[in-house]
Amino acid sequence: LFLDPSDTLRLWFTDYRPAQRVFRAFRVRRAQSAGDWQAINTLYQARGMLPVDPQLVTPRHLGGPVFWLAEDEDSGAVIGSVMGLNHCKAFDDPEHGSSLWCLAVDPQCTRPGVGEVLVRHLIEHFMSRGLAYLDLSVLHDNRQAKRLYEKLGFRNLPTFAVKRKNGINQQLFLGPGPEASLNPYARIIVDEALRRGIEVHVDDAAAGLFTLSLGGRRIRCRESLSDLTTAVTMTLCQDKRLTQQALQHAGLQVPAQQLAGNADDNLAFLDEHGAIVVKPVDGEQGQGVAVNLTSIEDVTQAVENARRFDNRVLLESFHAGHDLRIVVIGYEVVAAAIRHPAQVVGDGKHTILQLIEAQSRRRQAATGGESRIPMDDETERTLQAAGLNYDDVLEPGRRLAVRRTANLHTGGTLEDVTERLHPVLADAAVRAARALEIPVVGLDFMVRDAEQPDYVIIEANERAGLANHEPQPTAERFVDLLFPHSQALA
């Protein structure tokens, strides 16, 4: 037994005040179909929560929970979910209470206010049923959620809960261990290893270094980079010139490329291709990358910026389209996702700067601090290309991309496309992994569409981020590769 490290909050409906602000661009509706349940479970997995088997949920008319969804009006995607229980229906509660059991918002969501609207909808639903209050439990250190609940009028209840330890709540029982300070890309692997009974030793949390041991097998990792990747292979991926050479030799489609030189050389390359990309030879997380440059002035400035990260700078032909990341583990495609550049949605009130700051805070909260939108030359250049600046106010509902590079670390988002990936793209990814002789890799493609065969491969990441690819089992397949005997029997 252990004391649950959560705070219990209650909202008396007599204290509730309706919203003064109207949130647009999404609607709230009930969960209705198998597709809705799949969307709910995808949200839960993205938030590190357990999925729900709808076959085991008690029907609402028999006292079971209610499920409400937030649906984006433009895309039709489910971007949030809330679950609540009517205590009168469930167990004839004489106090006429209710409870909120689960709230989840898509970490990729750009719409403001989704969580607030869902909670308010649940409150107003139970108020219309003549109930008196809504209780909920929130982890003591979940500051973002607690701020929302305090804003809505919830107050602390002087109570505590005693729970039995199980595989789900074991981390709460044990308290934070050394792995708690790992970044999300290391933590997702460590959590899966611990779940299988694999011993974990954190060597340097800040660097994402840890060692996994099972029986006589011991493997060191830095996030998804492990002892299974050789030093030569890592060099091929880190040096983007060598990456291009290896892939081109394997007959794969790659952009034209040359090292940045003097002004005349750079201008000649720009004139040949019309629009180019500037990037450091050895760089990651989108640092120093500028895309779709069409003037020599912009190229010169971008080269100077890229030299802050590596003295060697590459010029590449620019290829319009979608940025596609394909994760290959054990020479099999495990996940594929379109990476969308950071964007904001206008509300007719706030400036672009304020919208960027708000979206950046949401991305940081959703990714454990790994994603934020930089206020740099690339962001300013993107705004200028749209004829805008930081002080402009966007009309309600207008979407604006504020970056040209679709990198998660610079505020980008991921859209899973694994199930509809064109076979030619999947085959190219596996061939690229074999050409580099790398067992785990994230390959960056530029494509017209995930369902079309045209592509160029622009980079290979030897330390691919396995987080944020829900519902694909990236961490599971990675640990399968490292420790095949730890796989559950079918």
Helices and strands as residue ranges (DSSP letters): E 2-3, E 6-12, G 13-15, E 26-30, H 34-46, G 54-56, G 60-62, E 66-72, E 78-86, H 87-91, E 97-105, H 114-128, E 133-139, H 143-152, E 155-156, E 162-163, H 170-174, G 178-181, H 184-195, E 199-204, E 209-214, E 217-222, E 225-226, H 231-238, H 240-249, E 257-259, H 263-273, E 276-280, E 290-293, H 296-306, E 313-317, E 322-329, E 332-340, E 343-345, H 352-366, H 377-385, E 399-401, G 408-410, E 413-416, G 418-420, H 423-436, E 440-447, E 455-461, H 474-482, G 484-486
